Amino acid sequence: MPASQGQPYEFGDWPRELLYEYVKDVRTYMGMVVLISFYRLLLRRLQGEASLLAEPDEGAPVEPVERPGRFLVRKLGREFWSPPPTSSGCRPPATT
């Protein structure tokens, strides 16, 4: 019975009970991490994710594999052209 009903509450063997509580919390935390990671993966798959073409394992490539001059980006239902990132990860300055 809970302590709120006038009965004393006995936690039990402290080391064993603390280990149980710790394992329970770790399982819950890891479950949330897995659930959030799966949700993020699902969103990325639904929205689409850009990637460069890789060399095929066998034979010659059907399409050119070199880096294109511009990328067609589709995001949130809109399409626009974007220059590729430079080797430093920064985009070149826009020219007018």
N, C-alpha and C positions, 0 to 999 in steps of 0.2 A: 504494500500500500504506500502511496506517496506520503511524504512528510506533511503535506497540507491537510491531511485527514487525521492529524493527531498522532500518527505513528512515527517512530524514529526511523531515519533513513541511514542505512549502512552502505557505504560505498564499496566495501569489500577489500580485497587484497590490493593495496595501492599500486605496486609496480605492475601487476597484471592488468588491473583496470586502466591505468594510464597508457599502457601499451595498446590495449584494445581501443581506447579513444583515439590515440595517435593514428593507428592503422585505419580506423574508420574515417578519420578526417583526410588522410592521404588518399584513400580510395575515392572519396567524394571529389577532392581536388583534381585528381588525375582524370576522373570521369568527366568533369566539367571542361578540362583542357582538351580532351579527345572530342567532346561534343562541339566545342567552339571551333576547333581545327577542322572538323568535318564540315561544319556549316560554312566556314570561310572557303574551303575547297569547293564546295557546291556552288557558292556564289561566283567564284572565279570561273568555274566551268560554264555557268549559265550566262555570264556577261562576256565571256571570251577573253583570251589572254594572248597577247602578241608574243611571237618567238621567231627567231631567224631559222631558216631551213638548215638542216644538218646534212652532211654528206651521207648518201645512202650506203648501207652495208655492202651491197653487191651492185656491180654495174655502174654505168655512168649516170649522173643526175639527169632527170627529165627536165627540170627547170633550173635556171641559173642559181647558184648557191652564194655568189658574192653579195656583199652588202649593197642594198639598193640606195638610190639617192634620196628617196622620201618613203615614208610609211603611210599607208592608209589606216587610220585609227578609227575604229568603231567603238563608241562608248555611250552608254545610256541612250541608245536609239539614234545617235547622231554620227555622221562620218566627217572626218576632216583629215587633211594631209599634214604630216608632221616630219620635220627633218630628223634624221637619225641622230642618236646621241653620239658625242665625241668619245674618244678613248678615256677621257677623264670623267665621263658620266654627265658632263654639262652640255647643254645644247649650245650651238653657236649663236652669236647675237643675230637678231633679225635685221635684214637689210631692207631699206626702203627704196 
